[in-house]
Amino acid sequence: MRQVNVKSLSTGLATVGDMKNTRASADEQVLLEGLRAGDEQAFQTIYTRYRRSVLFVAHAVVGSSTVAEDIAQEVFLALWRRPEAVQLSRGTLQAYLGTLAHHRAVDHVRKEESRRRRCLKVAHDRACQQDASIADIGETVTTEFDTRARVNALRSALEDLSDPQRVAVDLAFFGERSYRAVGAELGVPEGTVKTRIRAAMMRLRSCPELVGVGLS
């Protein structure tokens, strides 16, 4: 649905203005009285006579024949339900119907524009959420991949250590034991354990894959 623009509104308003320049005829008065009395024939006569002008006014605003037809149906339904709303002292019946059609058409365009903006906002918000989710997933995958790579590098580096060094590191760091406890389990002095671990850490720090791991 197109937005309300000066050209379409001006066209509709000019048409309604032309209708208002004519005074209500005696025939319209008779038709309106019949309509107020519930005369369906009077309503049919009004519908047949003014349908095209109502469609013209609506189409000038909305730019759609289908929507203009819907608006015309609303206008004549409103007339049938509330014929007392028509005051011929203020203008012709045609002018009243044209004004009503213009108001309904403008309301329709404004509602469609509001709905379009809401849809665009919802689509934008969803797109942002999806982008954020994708970014989170990407960050998680990258972190997990980086962690696994470092673990594999650490395992490979540990295999390059001598057996005494690897056992000492395994008990002290992965077994979370003190140097004294490691020495007692291996049957060697605590100083020997420290020496083995110090030598092992120097070799591990020289491994390029373990740069930034924070070995100490």
C-alpha positions in Angstrom: 0.0 0.0 0.0 1.4 3.4 -1.0 1.9 6.1 1.6 -0.4 9.1 1.9 0.9 11.8 -0.5 -0.1 15.4 -1.3 -1.2 14.6 -4.8 -3.6 11.8 -3.9 -5.1 13.7 -0.9 -5.5 16.8 -3.0 -7.3 14.9 -5.7 -9.7 13.3 -3.2 -10.3 16.6 -1.5 -10.9 18.5 -4.7 -13.4 15.9 -5.8 -15.3 16.2 -2.4 -15.1 19.9 -2.7 -16.8 19.9 -6.1 -19.6 17.7 -4.6 -20.2 20.2 -1.8 -20.7 23.0 -4.2 -24.1 21.6 -5.2 -27.2 22.0 -3.0 -29.2 19.0 -2.1 -32.1 18.3 -4.4 -35.7 17.5 -3.5 -35.1 14.1 -5.0 -32.2 13.4 -2.5 -34.4 14.6 0.4 -37.1 12.0 -0.7 -34.5 9.3 -1.0 -33.0 10.1 2.4 -36.4 10.0 4.0 -37.1 6.6 2.4 -33.8 5.4 3.6 -34.5 6.5 7.2 -37.8 4.6 7.0 -35.9 1.4 6.0 -36.8 1.5 2.3 -34.4 -0.9 0.6 -35.4 0.5 -2.8 -34.4 4.0 -1.8 -31.0 2.6 -0.6 -30.6 0.7 -3.9 -31.3 3.9 -5.9 -28.7 5.8 -3.8 -26.1 3.0 -4.2 -26.6 2.9 -8.0 -26.5 6.6 -8.4 -23.4 7.4 -6.2 -21.4 4.3 -6.3 -19.1 5.4 -9.1 -18.3 8.8 -7.4 -17.6 7.1 -4.1 -15.2 4.7 -5.9 -13.5 7.6 -7.6 -12.8 9.4 -4.4 -11.5 6.3 -2.6 -9.3 5.3 -5.5 -7.8 8.7 -5.7 -6.4 8.2 -2.2 -5.6 4.5 -2.0 -4.6 3.9 -5.6 -6.1 0.4 -5.6 -9.4 -0.7 -7.2 -9.8 -3.6 -4.9 -9.3 -1.5 -1.7 -11.5 1.3 -3.2 -14.3 -1.3 -3.6 -14.0 -2.4 0.0 -14.1 1.3 1.2 -17.2 1.9 -1.0 -18.9 -1.1 0.7 -18.0 0.4 4.1 -19.4 3.8 3.1 -22.8 2.5 1.9 -23.1 0.1 4.9 -22.5 3.1 7.2 -25.1 5.0 5.4 -27.6 2.2 5.7 -26.9 1.8 9.4 -27.0 5.5 10.2 -29.0 7.5 7.7 -29.7 10.1 10.4 -26.1 11.1 10.3 -26.7 12.8 6.9 -27.6 16.5 7.2 -28.7 17.8 3.8 -28.7 21.3 5.1 -24.9 21.1 5.0 -24.6 19.7 1.5 -25.7 17.1 -0.9 -26.0 13.4 -0.2 -23.2 12.9 -2.8 -21.0 15.3 -0.9 -21.6 13.4 2.3 -20.8 10.1 0.8 -17.7 11.5 -0.9 -16.4 13.0 2.4 -17.0 9.7 4.2 -15.2 7.8 1.5 -12.3 10.2 1.7 -12.0 9.8 5.5 -12.2 6.1 5.3 -9.6 5.9 2.5 -7.1 8.1 4.4 -7.6 6.0 7.5 -6.9 2.9 5.5 -3.7 4.3 4.1 -2.5 5.4 7.5 -3.2 2.0 9.0 -1.4 0.2 6.2 1.6 2.5 6.6 1.6 1.9 10.4 1.4 -1.8 9.8 4.2 -1.7 7.3 6.5 0.1 9.7 5.7 -2.4 12.4 6.5 -5.3 10.1 9.8 -3.7 9.1 10.7 -3.2 12.7 9.8 -6.8 13.6 11.8 -8.0 10.6 14.8 -5.8 11.6 14.7 -7.0 15.2 14.6 -10.6 14.2 17.5 -10.1 11.8 19.5 -8.5 14.6 18.7 -11.4 16.9 19.7 -13.9 14.3 22.9 -12.1 13.6 23.6 -12.0 17.4 22.9 -15.8 17.6 25.2 -16.5 14.7 27.9 -14.4 16.3 27.5 -16.2 19.6 27.6 -19.6 17.9 30.7 -18.6 15.9 32.5 -17.3 19.0 31.6 -20.6 20.9 32.9 -22.8 18.1 36.0 -20.7 17.7 36.7 -20.9 21.5 36.0 -24.6 21.6 38.2 -25.2 18.6 41.0 -23.1 20.1 40.8 -24.9 23.5 40.9 -28.4 21.9 43.9 -27.4 19.8 45.8 -26.2 22.8 44.9 -29.4 24.8 46.1 -31.5 21.9 49.3 -29.5 21.7 49.9 -29.8 25.4 49.4 -33.6 25.2 51.8 -33.8 22.3 54.4 -31.7 24.2 54.1 -33.9 27.3 54.9 -36.9 25.3 58.2 -35.3 24.3 59.3 -35.0 27.9 61.4 -37.7 29.6 59.5 -40.2 31.7 60.6 -38.7 35.1 59.7 -35.2 34.0 56.3 -36.2 32.6 55.4 -38.2 35.7 56.4 -35.4 38.0 54.3 -32.8 36.0 51.3 -35.2 35.8 51.3 -35.7 39.6 51.9 -32.1 40.5 49.6 -30.3 38.1 47.0 -32.8 36.9 47.0 -34.7 40.2 47.1 -31.4 42.2 49.7 -32.6 44.6 52.4 -30.7 46.4 56.1 -31.2 45.5 56.6 -33.0 48.8 53.7 -35.4 48.1 55.1 -36.1 44.6 58.6 -36.8 46.1 57.1 -39.1 48.7 55.2 -41.1 46.0 58.2 -41.3 43.7 60.7 -42.0 46.5 62.9 -39.0 45.6 63.8 -35.8 47.4 61.5 -32.8 47.1 64.4 -30.8 45.5 64.6 -33.5 42.7 60.9 -33.1 42.0 61.3 -29.3 41.7 64.3 -29.8 39.3 62.4 -32.2 37.1 59.3 -30.0 36.9 61.4 -26.9 36.3 63.1 -28.6 33.3 59.8 -29.8 32.0 58.2 -26.4 32.1 61.1 -24.8 30.3 60.6 -27.3 27.4 56.9 -26.8 27.4 57.3 -23.0 27.2 59.4 -23.4 24.1 56.6 -25.2 22.3 55.1 -22.6 19.8 51.6 -24.2 20.0 51.5 -23.4 23.8 52.3 -19.7 23.5 49.7 -17.7 25.6 48.6 -20.7 27.7 50.1 -19.3 30.8 52.4 -22.1 31.9 54.2 -21.4 35.1 
